[in-house]
Structure formats: C-alpha cells, structure tokens
Amino acid sequence: MRSKIELSPLCYAFRSSDGLFAPLCLFLFHLSFFLGGFNTAAAAVVTLNL
C-alpha cells in the first residue's frame, strides 16, 4: 500500500517544517492505524520520535 510507504516521511516533513502541521500528522497517524493496522502506526511513532 502506498500509504504505508509515504506516511512516515510525510509526518517527518510536517514536523520538521512547521509545528502547525502536527495535528494533520496525528490525523494521518490515526487514519493509518485504522486503514493499515498496527505496523503502519508503529512506523509513524518511530518517525515521530526521531
């Protein structure tokens, strides 16, 4: 699935560019959790912790 590959870099880009995008990243995180399952969500968490 394309979303699994794109989600982590997308969240990282949002966080590093402007804090205002954090809510959108959280939205993508929750969306990925329901659509892609735990693996995608875990990848997003790892990215957010960088």
C-alpha positions as a LaTeX table, in Angstrom:
\begin{tabular}{lrrr}
\hline
Residue & $x$ (\AA) & $y$ (\AA) & $z$ (\AA) \\
\hline
Met1 & 0.00 & 0.00 & 0.00 \\
Arg2 & 1.28 & 3.40 & $-0.94$ \\
Ser3 & 0.15 & 4.98 & 2.35 \\
Lys4 & 2.47 & 2.75 & 4.38 \\
Ile5 & 5.47 & 3.98 & 2.42 \\
Glu6 & 4.53 & 7.66 & 2.34 \\
Leu7 & 3.16 & 8.15 & 5.84 \\
Ser8 & 6.41 & 8.23 & 7.80 \\
Pro9 & 8.32 & 10.66 & 5.54 \\
Leu10 & 5.18 & 12.81 & 5.39 \\
Cys11 & 4.90 & 13.05 & 9.17 \\
Tyr12 & 8.60 & 13.81 & 9.46 \\
Ala13 & 8.35 & 16.56 & 6.83 \\
Phe14 & 5.36 & 18.10 & 8.60 \\
Arg15 & 7.07 & 18.04 & 11.97 \\
Ser16 & 10.38 & 19.42 & 10.74 \\
Ser17 & 8.85 & 22.19 & 8.62 \\
Asp18 & 6.26 & 23.72 & 10.94 \\
Gly19 & 4.65 & 22.75 & 14.23 \\
Leu20 & 1.25 & 23.82 & 12.88 \\
Phe21 & 1.19 & 20.66 & 10.79 \\
Ala22 & 1.39 & 18.39 & 13.84 \\
Pro23 & $-2.42$ & 17.97 & 14.10 \\
Leu24 & $-2.52$ & 16.88 & 10.46 \\
Cys25 & 0.23 & 14.37 & 11.14 \\
Leu26 & $-1.72$ & 12.99 & 14.10 \\
Phe27 & $-4.77$ & 12.71 & 11.86 \\
Leu28 & $-2.74$ & 10.75 & 9.32 \\
Phe29 & $-1.43$ & 8.58 & 12.14 \\
His30 & $-4.93$ & 7.66 & 13.32 \\
Leu31 & $-6.10$ & 7.16 & 9.75 \\
Ser32 & $-3.21$ & 4.83 & 9.03 \\
Phe33 & $-3.91$ & 2.88 & 12.21 \\
Phe34 & $-7.43$ & 2.06 & 11.01 \\
Leu35 & $-6.51$ & 1.52 & 7.37 \\
Gly36 & $-3.09$ & $-0.08$ & 7.57 \\
Gly37 & $-3.06$ & $-1.65$ & 11.01 \\
Phe38 & $-0.51$ & $-1.69$ & 13.79 \\
Asn39 & 2.62 & $-1.92$ & 11.61 \\
Thr40 & 1.93 & 1.37 & 9.86 \\
Ala41 & 1.05 & 3.07 & 13.13 \\
Ala42 & 4.25 & 1.81 & 14.74 \\
Ala43 & 6.29 & 3.14 & 11.80 \\
Ala44 & 4.69 & 6.55 & 12.29 \\
Val45 & 5.54 & 6.51 & 16.01 \\
Val46 & 9.17 & 5.68 & 15.25 \\
Thr47 & 9.30 & 8.55 & 12.76 \\
Leu48 & 7.77 & 11.00 & 15.25 \\
Asn49 & 10.39 & 10.05 & 17.83 \\
Leu50 & 13.30 & 10.96 & 15.53 \\
\hline
\end{tabular}
